[in-house]
Amino acid sequence: MRLSPAPALDPSLSGSLVLLHLAVVAGGLALLSSASVSASGLESVRCRLQGTPRPPAFSQDGDFVIGGVFSIHNYMHTVDHSYTSLPEPLQCTGSLDSRELRFSRAMVFAVEEINNSSYLLPGVKLGYQVHDSCSSVPMAVKVAFQVANGLDPMFDTGEQCSGSATVTAIVGESGSTPTISMLRVIGPFGIPQVSHFSTCACLSDKKQYPTFFRTIPSDQFQAAALAHLIRHFGWTWIGAVRSDSDYGNNGMAAFLKAAQEEGICVEYSEAFYRTNPLSRVQRVADVIRSSTARVVVAFAAIGDMRILLRELDRLPSPPRQWIGSETWVTDPDMLRFGLCAGAIGFGIQRSVIPGLRDFLLDLSPQKVSNSPLLTEFWEGAFGCRLRIGTSTGVGVEEKVCDGSEDIQQLQTPYTDTSQLRVTNMVYKAVYAIAHAIHSIVCEERENSTVYCDNNLHVKPTQVLERLRRVNFSRNGYQVSFDANGDPVATYELVNWQIRKSGKMEFVTVGRYDGSLPPDQRFDIEREITWVKNSTQVPVSVCSESCPPGTRKAVQKGRPVCCYDCIQCAEGEISNNTDSSDCLICPEEYWPNAERDLCILKPVEFLSFHEVLGIILTTCSVGGACLAIATATVFYRHRTSAIVRANNSELSFLLLFSLTLCFLCSLTFIGRPSEWSCMLRHTAFGITFVLCISCVLGKTIVVLMAFRATLPGSNVMKWFGPPQQRLTVVSFTFVQALICTLWLVLSPPFPIKNLTTYKEKIILECNVGSAIGFWAVLGYIGLLSLLCFVLAFLARKLPDNFNEAKFITFSMLIFCAVWITFIPAYVSSPGKFTVAVEIFAIITSSFGLFFLLFVPKCFIILFRPEKNTKKHLMEKTSNDIRY
């Protein structure tokens, strides 16, 4: 693929013009052409690469060449462009990353292993071009042009500088941002790029990056796994730092989205880049030091993370639990930062590549001296300078390598093959490209022999198409790509643990498999060592958990993880920790004291076993006993003057009704039932009417008897005993009729009163028909009023005529009790409503009993001399005289 001049540009390659300026600024390779006429008379084009080609770090010719791009150095030498002269060639600076050097050498190893294979591309030689991108976008763009155009500064072509690409596919880059820059260059030409370490989720967009594949899982999976991990350990208040790059920004965005879905809050989210001023890095470090979050999630590249940890290590910092992305959390070079002891994070699955270690250590002095990159590594690892020829350039005090250096004893990330994670991703990427080429140029013939045509012209677009369908297994590891060019997400949970020797190392403590159902993806297999070498899971929350019985109330202006614990309102509970809302208890339930459980409300009614019930029962039974005792006394002295003068028949009937009045109050005590509710009100209404009817009869008898003593009066024959009985029966029948209609149409019934008290249930009787209830009371009140009026008229009659004054006072008390009963009944809550009604019944009954019968019993029992007809006649004569 040669970039052609504009006049004859193939429409399919028009994207190259857009990138021409970027390539020039980056010191890249654009093309200039000049026409000449050949001996045959045909016009040929002399093409020249503009810019200075940069030789690859490692290269080898072959039938099909695979490009490789790695971030072997961390920085690029920057210069100010004057725009008056050609820019200087781009150069890498900074220390050499021996881990990235291992990646690049693993690619060379994989190519050589394939070339020696008898089943994969037999008879075909793969070549390679391995370049150093210096972890920078300009150098990555330059390399992209270079692997596409080749290294020849001048060449002839009859197609006006348009030709095939020099590579069939590219492995790399290690960073997401340089990878995106390279894809902008090579993507329009269909050159596939398989990355081993570019994890940005944005690269899964096939509309923007149709030629991109990767053997490492996307950050989309890692972000979800990290959020699940954090939630698993109960951390809801965390800090976040990230590289200010495509990798860091996109990865952190995916993580924050997943964290929000898991209910995790972020106190701060800071971005920085290794080329930022030191003050920016210091500000991020100060934010970490002063934060209240004890857990820090770092989605950062290795070079950025190294600078931040170095700054945090400079000043004492509070202990923090670090959660790392796979880029730095499995880098052995980072283990030197003791402040990250206990760090955890997801890393690529550890693997074994047979023969790789021997290949990495097979560095003869000749190999080292022939490669500037290996020379730099050797000199940096052993602290000496290699003598090359007679001019070494070594100063007087500089140590010269004398050949005693033993790479077998060298302890660097380059030689450490105990943690082959990303290295295996490079290995698999090379094999994926080789399998794609194999499916194009090789075919199986008779006797299961494989024939490969190494002269066949293979276009990158063909390799691109076959990469989408590769599916093979190598060293027990499956390799395939989904529709987005991503592999199945599998991670190991890696923990930084300090051994007894004091050395920190990576320990696999769990696994995450994205191919499993969501509830089975995460598994912890062994104990984790946390910050400060503790075995206790650290706590990182904005607010302590709200216990059951409370709910969370978010603090104004703060994240949802910062809240106050508010006790559930009356009638509500919460039975879980950190409840957002309280639950209302069912109607017949009420919270316990802790408000974490709904319990049945206590049922309350006036019981025979409680103090109030016992007192009322005693008064009721006592009143009935007094009435019976009085009746006994009256019966034994039934022939006495005072008993005969007080209409003994009505007196006995009145005592019987009073006994029933006292006893009917017992029906109001106890658990209400359907029968007790109907009995209590009807018995009360009928017995009281019977009682008042008797009193009314006695009052009428007094009036009639007084008139009968007057000359010429014959009134008593119209109100003798038969008429008295008929009066009592008639008045009582009316009340019985009212009660019957009440019971038939809308009888009283038991109910559970849930409104008077919220915390308990009152069992009571509903009157059913309010009209029936008040009709019964109204009829009693009407008779009582009539009796009171008649008694008041007869109050000055002679004493021997049934003590009219006492009848007046008794009815006055009776009416007063029942008038005050009405407001007390309406306003009394719960079982006290029943108590008020019983009190009114007993009080009014005692009022009648004491005023009508106690004075007579006193005379009968203690003043027998007054219980004579002579005494009564004298008393009557005196009363008439006065």
PyMOL commands that set and color helices and strands:
alter all, ss='L'
color gray80, all
select helices_A, chain A and resi 6-8+11-13+15-18+20-25+98-115+137-149+176-189+201-204+219-232+246-261+278-290+302-314+326-329+332-336+338-340+356-361+365-370+372-382+407-409+422-441+446-448+460-467+518-520+531-533+611-636+641-645+648-668+674-708+715-718+721-745+770-793+804-827+831-862+864-866+869-881
alter helices_A, ss='H'
color red, helices_A
select strands_A, chain A and resi 30-37+43-50+58-60+64-70+73-76+92-96+126-132+154-157+169-171+193-195+212-214+237-243+265-272+295-299+321-324+344-348+442-444+450-452+471-474+477-480+490-498+504-513+522-524+550-554+563-567+572-573+583-584+589-591+598-600+603-604+749-753+761-766
alter strands_A, ss='S'
color yellow, strands_A
deselect
rebuild
show_as cartoon
